[in-house]
Amino acid sequence: MEIPREMHILYSIDDGAVSTGLKFTLEELAPDRTRVVFNVDELKGHDTEGLAVNTAKLHAIAYEALKKLDDFDEVKDAA
């Protein structure tokens, strides 16, 4: 299965008034081993004064997303 090099999950509230995201970088080390690094985007938008990203919650979301990758089956032919 070919692994993408990068994935970016964006979170936006009220059409970008507040936004952040998770950027995953994946590196295939061996056929059954992949290194994954993720970073939390800075909080952006015009309504973000005094707000901070709950990085612990975004890390939990990232780990949940990575666990779900194992649930997908390999596709033999592209649709």
N, C-alpha and C positions, 0 to 999 in steps of 0.2 A: 504494500500500500504506500503510495507516495504521500509524504507528509509536507504540509505547507510550511514555508519558512517563517511566516508571520501571520498573526491574527490580531484583529483589533476589535474589541467590544466597546461600543460607545453607549453611555447613559446620558439622556437628555430630559430635562424637565421644562415644561412650558416653552417648547420650541427653542431651546438653547438658552433660556434665561439662566439655567444652571446646568453644567455638563461636566462629565468626567469620563474616564474609561479605563480599560485594562488592555495593555498591549502584551501579547504573548510572542516570544521568539523561540522557535523550535529548531533543534539541530539533531539530525539522525546520526547516532554514534555507531550503531550496528543494526542489523535487521530487526532485532527485538528490543532495542534500547534507544530512547530519545531523551535528550536534555531539553528541559523547558524552563525558560526564565520569563517572569512577567513583571511588568512595572505598572504602577497606578499613575494615570494622568493627573496633572494638576487640575484643581477645580477652576472652571472658567465660567464666564457669563456675567451679565450686568447685575444680577441679584445675588452675588456671592460675598459681598462685604460682611466680614465677621463669621463666615462659615468655614468649615474645614471638612475634608473628606474623611469619612470613617474608614481608615485604611484596614482596620481589622476585619470589618464586614466585607470590603472588597477582596481581601485576601481569601476569606471564606468562600465568596462567590467564585473566585478563580479556581480554588481547589475543587469545588463542586463541578465546575465546567470541565476540568481535566479528568475527573473521575468518569464523567459521561462519555468521554472519548472511547473508553473501552467497550461501551455498549453498542457501538456502531460496527456493522459488518463490512468487510472489504467488498467493494464492487468490482466485478470482473470486467464489465464493459461500461463505458460511459453512456449515460442516458441521452 
